[in-house]
Amino acid sequence: MRHRVKTNKLNRYASHRKALLNNLARSVFESESIITTTAKAKAVRPLVEKIITKAKEANATDSPDRRVALNRDINKHFNDRKLVYKIVHEIAPRYENRNGGYTRILKIGYRKGDASELSILQLLPKEE
């Protein structure tokens, strides 16, 4: 039975899956759009959205202690302070008035070699 099972295993053991998802999330934040398989895109989407929500909270809070804690919580996924700065100060303010739904998955077809379904995972542009 698969009751209350949230994540797709992606045919990887836990540490490999965690590293894969962190690397995909890093790529999304660095380039704002990636091409990957649909299963991987669906698996990494919740991680990306949670990170953006934490970054929004870090921007909105008045407490410096809470801001540092949230920045460290984001940093544990990437171990890169410059990327955390970009997420908190450049990406998160775009979604200031938006409650979730920061990414979209667009299906683009099938890969030639193994017929895996490919998708584009991208951050939504700023609303005007």
Sequence and secondary structure as in RCSB ss.txt:
>XXXX:A:sequence
MRHRVKTNKLNRYASHRKALLNNLARSVFESESIITTTAKAKAVRPLVEKIITKAKEANATDSPDRRVALNRDIN
KHFNDRKLVYKIVHEIAPRYENRNGGYTRILKIGYRKGDASELSILQLLPKEE
>XXXX:A:secstr
  TT  S  TTS HHHHHHHHHHHHHHHHHHSEEEEEHHHHHHHHHHHHHHHHHHHHHHH   HHHHHHHHHHHH
HHH  HHHHHHIIIIIGGGGTT  S  EEEEEEEE TTT  EEEEEEE     
